[in-house]
Amino acid sequence: MTSLPPGPKESLLTTLRTTFHVARAPYQAMAAARARYGDPFTMTTINGTVVATADPALIREIFSNKDPDLYETFANAALTPFVGARSLLLLSGEPHRRERRLLTPPFHGERMRSYGQTIVEATRAAFSALTPGRRFVALDVGQQISLEVIVRAVFGVEERARIDAGSAEIRAAMDAALPIFMFGTVFHKAPLGLGPWARYVRRSAAVDELLYEQIARVRPSAHERDDILSMMIAARYEDGEPMSDGQIRDELRTLLIAGHETTAVTMAWALDQLHREPAALERLLAELDGCSAAPDELAKLPFLGAVVDETLRLCPVVEVVFRKLRRPLRFGGYDLPAGVSLTPAIALTHMREDLYPEPARFRPERMLERRPGPFEFLPFGGGSRRCIGAALASYELRVALGTALREWTLALHEPAPVPVVRRNLTLGPKTGVRMAMVGRRA
């Protein structure tokens, strides 16, 4: 006999209310449910029933399960128009294992070093354009940096005009991807070819055209290049077959959505938090001043790394990950039926006071005092489905943030704490974090 952990009584009204609250205020909705019902707890949304937990022992059970056929992916129909049906994000079982094995080498930590100078150049270009006294939005600058890195290091675009044009097309598509679209196909409607969904479809098609054109341009010389697209083209499955253009396109779209948001959002939050904690900023600047500008040297700085990790803890870019059950499972004392999704609650885990004393406080040194385990600190998920681009995102954040603060003095213009809002698949600062350029540092 199946059983579910406590949660709101299931009905159409509570399902709609839960979906709305999770979409609008995810941190608060999850925290309120856990406080009321305990851990684990059940929530029913338009995309299905989820059993959520912030207990590291239960998260370990979810991430450590070695059965490749136990889980399938969550909300495939709603997410397919954004990443494609063949995206690693939506594959499960043997297809997921096969695709991940093929894609792992391009994202190996050692390869990240070859992209270091690109990250430095993109950061310098973005901040050099800001004259002293000029106001700017940190999230916008972060997006400019991350999109240029993706277009150059991932897609292999080299000409400045094409880099700028590609970045503009991608940003327009991302801006058209409204958060509500992620919560069910019922919102994927375009009556008479009009409205927000029709606008997204048009923008998405323009990005696809750009991606297929770049695949065709790179293919003849793929074996001579070191961008990630070239490595995808050159890669071969165990049977010797290459990825199709459609498969490559889906993985590039996945990197676009997941990759550019992680860097941009986390960089904005880091600048916000550092400028509210002068002691942390002063310590970081002293560390940066004692280091060269070389990207590999920046990436190794301990306090800079702690700043990035503490930002990812306090302000995770995604608040949950999902593992949908293909068959019944005994979990946390309950007999869960097939179709329920197990949900490690990243944001709730990161705010556990027993793991992180004063959890709401930005305190980077905690990451140097005690290194949290993989089931306590999970900004990139975990297990066999951990974000494949985690090494690139972490490296890029360290190099970009270190370069920016080493070379420029900035000022925060946010009179109050910035609320968290849903952007699309990710969460971010509502205002984007408003700042001003003071000038170059000596």
N, C-alpha and C positions, 0 to 999 in steps of 0.2 A: 504493500500500500504506500502510495507516494505522500509526501508531506513537504511543506514549505516553511521556512522561518517566518516569524511575525512580520507583518507589514500592513499597509492600508487595505481595507476590504475592497476586493476587486469589483469594479463596475465601470461602465463607460465613462461616467463623470469623473471617477477617481483616476482612471487611466489618462484622460485628457488633462486633468489637473496636474498629475505627476509629470507628464510629458512637458507641459508648459513650464512648471517650476524648474525642472532639470534643464530645460533649454534656456530659461531666463536667468536663473540664479543657481547654478549647479553646486557650488560649494555649500550654500545654505540649505538647499533641498536635501542633499545627501547627509549633511551633519544633523539636520533636524530629524530625519528618519532614523539614523543610528541612535540618537539620544532617546528617541521614543520607543523604539522596538528592540534595541540591543544589536549584537553582532554575532552572526550574520543577520541581515534583514532583507525583506523582499520588496521590490518595487515593480509595478506593471506599467509599461509604456506602450506607445503605438507600435514600436518595433519589437515588442515581446516582453516576457517576464524575466527580470534579472534578480539574482541573489547576490547581494553586495557584501563585502567584508573589508575591514581595515586591520584585521588580525594577521600579523606576519606568519603565524603558524598555519593558518588557513590559506594564505597567499602562497606559501611554500607548497602546499598540496596542489594548488592549481598550476603553478609554474613548473613544478618538478614532475608532473605526470608524464611518463614516457610513451604512453599509448598514442600513436599518431592518428588513430581513427576515433578518439574519444570526442574531439571538439570539431565543430564547424564554425564558420564565421557568422558574425552578427550583422543584421540589417544590410545584407548584400544588395537587395533591390534598390534601396535608397541611396547607396553609395556608388553603385556601378556607373552612373553618368558622370561621376567626378574622377574616378581613378581607372575605370575600365574593368571588365569582367575577368581579365587575365592578370590583374594586379596581384602582387605578392600579398597585399593587405587583405584580399578577399579569397585567396586560395586556402585550402585546408588539406589535411591528409597527405598522401603521397605526392600530388601535384605541388603542394606547398614545399615539401622537403626537397623535391627536385629543383624547383625554381630558386629556392634559397641557396642551395649548394652552388648553383651556377652564378648567382649574383654576389656571393660573399667575397670573392677575391677583389673586385673593384673597390670594396669598402673596407678592406683590411687596414688596420691602424697605420701600418708602415707606409701605405700609399698616400696617406693624408699629407705627408711632408711635401709632396710634389705640388700641392695646391696652396701652400703657405704664402708664396709671394703674390698669387692672385688675390688672396684674402686681404693682404696688406694693401695692395694697390686699390682694390675696391673700397676699402675703408678710408684711405687717404683721399680718394676722389670725392667721396660723399661728404666728408667733413671739410675738405678744402673749399667746397662751394659755399660754405656758410661763413659770411663775413661777421666780424665782431659786432655784437649787439643784435644780431638777427635772431628772431624767434624761430623755433622749428619743433616738429613732433618727432620724438625719438623713434617711434614705431615706423614712421615713414622713412627715416634715414636707415633704420635697420633693414627694412624691406629692400631699399635700393642696394644695399651691400649684399644681402643674401641672394637677390635675384641676379645680380651681376656674377656672383660666384657660381650660381647654378648654370647660367647661360654659358659661362666660359669654361668652368672646370667640369661640369657634368655634360652639357650639350656639345662642348667643343667649338663654340662660335668664337671667332677671332677678330672679325672686322667690327670696329667701333659702331658704325651705323647699324649693323645687324644686331649687335649687343643691345643697343638702346631701343631699337624697334621691337626686338623680342621681349625685352623686359616690360615694355609698355603694353604689349598684347597680353602677356601673362598677368600683369597686375590688373588689367581691366577685367579679365576672366575671374580672377580671385575676388575682386570687388563685387562682381555680379552673383557670386555663389552665396546666397543668403543663408543664414543659419537654419532657418525653418526647413529648407530643402533636405537637410540631413535627417529629418525626423519622420520620413515616410514618403512613399511615392504619391500619396494623395495630394502632396503639395507640388508635384511635377506636372502642372497643368498650364497650358498656354491657349486660352480660348481665342479663336480667330488669329492665332499666331502672335498674340500680344501679351504684355505683362512681364513680370520679373523672370519667370521661367523661360520665356521665349528669348529674353535678352541674354540670359546665361547660356542658352543653347547656341546662340549666334557667336558669343565670345569664345565659348568652348571650341566651336568648329574652327575659329580662326587660329587658336592655339594648336589644334591638331594639324592644321595645314603647315604651320611653322615647324612642328616636330617631324612630320613626314618629310618635309623638304630638307631638314638638317640630317635626317637619317640617310637620305639619298646622297647628300653632299659628302658625308663622312665615310660611307661604306667603301669606296674604292681605296682609301688610304688608312683604313681602320687599324691595320697591323703596325703602322708606323707612328701612331699617336698614343697619348696617355690620358686622354679625357675618359670619363666614365662611359659615355655613349660608345666610343670606339671599343672599349673593353667588352661591352654588351654585344656589340656586333661580332667581335672576334670569338666570343665564348662559345663553347659547345657542350651540349648535354652528354650524358654517359654513352648514348648511342651515336654520338658524332653529329647530331642535328643542331643547327644554329637556332637562335630565337627568331621568330618571324617579326616583320616590321610592326605588326599589330601588338605583339607581346612587348616589344621594346617601347612602343608608344605608351602602353599602359603603365609600364614601370617608370617611364619619364614623368608621366602625369602624377604618379604617386609621390615621386621625389619632389615635384613642384609643390604639391599641397602640404606634405609633411615637412619637407626640408626648409622651404623659405620661411614658413611661419615659426618654426622652432627657434631659429637664429634671431629673427626680427623681434619676436615677442619677448624672448628671454633677455636680449640686449636692452630693450626698453625698460623692462622691470629692473634689471641690474643697475642701470643708470638712475632710476627712480630711488631704489633702496639705498644705494651708495651715497647719494646726495642728501638723504635723510639721516645718515649715520656718519658724521664727519670723522670719527675715529677710524672707522673701517676704510673710508676713502683715503685718509692720510696714510694709513698703513699700506694700502695698495699702491699709492703713488710712490712711496719710499721704495717698495719692492721693484716697481717698474723703472725707477730712476737708476737702480743698481744693475740693470740688465740691458743688454743690447736690443736693438729693434728687430733682430732676426726672428722670424716666426717660430722656429723650433725652440728658441730660448724662451720666448714668451709663453709658449704652450706648456713648458715645464715648471713655471713659477707656482709654488705651492699656495700662496695666499690668493693669487688670481684664480687658480683652480677651485679653491674653496669658495670664492665669491660666486663663481658660475654655479657650482653645485648647490650652494645655499639658496641662490635665486631659483633654481629648478625645484628645490624642495618647497620653498615658500610659495612660489607662483608656477606650478606645473602647467605646461602648455595643453596637456589633456588631463582630465580629472579621473578618468576610468579607462580600463581596457576590458574586453569581453572574450569569453570562451563559451560558445554555445554547445550544449550537450547533445550528442547524437544518440545517446542511450542513457538510461537511469543511472544515478550515482549516489552513493552514500557520502554525504558531505556535511561536516559540522554538526553531526547528530541528526540530520534530516535525510529523508529518502527523496531525492530530487528526481522529477520525471524528465524524459528526453524533451528537448526544445527549450528548457530553461537555460539562461546564460549566467555563468559564474562571472562575477565582476570584482576584481581587485580594485578597491577605491583608492587611487593614487593620492588624491588631495587629502582624504581623511587619514590615511596612513602617515603622511608627511606632517600631520598636525597632532599626532599622538604625543601627549606630554611625557609619557613614560619613556619614549624614544628620543624626544627632542624637548628638553626643558625650556619653558617660555617659548612655545612653538610659534607664536605669532610674531616673535621678534626676529629681525634680520641680524644674524650673528654668524658670519662666515667662519670664525675660528672654531666653531663646534665641529666643522668637517675635518679639522686638523687634530682635534682632541680625541675624537672617536669616529672611526670610519664606519658608517652604517652598512649593514648587510644588504644583499640583493633583494630581500623580501621586506626591507624597511625603507629603502630608498629606490624608487622605481619610476623615474621620470620618463624612461624610454620603454616601459613595460618590462617583461621578463620572460624567461623560458625560451622555448624554441621559436616564439614569435616576437622576441625582443626586436625593437626597431633596428633594421639593418644599417641605417645611416647614423647610428648613435655616435660612432667614432668621429665621423666627419662633422656632425653638429657640435660635438664637444670641442674638437680642435678649432673649428671656425669661431666659436664663441670666445674662446680664450685669446685667439690671435686678434680678432676684430675689436673686442673690448679692450684688450691690452694696448693695441695700437692707438685707439681713439683717446684713451685717458692718458697715455704716455705723451701724446703730442698736442692735445688741446685741453683747455680749461672750459668747463661747461657750467651752467647754472640751472637749477630746477625752478620751474614756474608752476608748481602745483600747490595751491594753498591747503589742500586737504588730501587724505589718502585716496588713491585712484581706485574706483570700483572695477571688479572683474566682470567682463561680459563675454558671451559666446560670439566668436567671429565666423567660423564655419565648422570644421571638425575640431577646431582649437579654441582655447580661451585666451583672452588678452586684456590689456588695460583699456578702459572705456574711452579715455581721452587720447590714448596713444602715448601719453607722458609728454607734457609740454615743457620745453627747455629753451635756453638761449645760449648762443655761442659767445663766450667771453673773449677768447683769443688763443693764440698758440702759446704753449708752455716753453719756457726757456730751455 
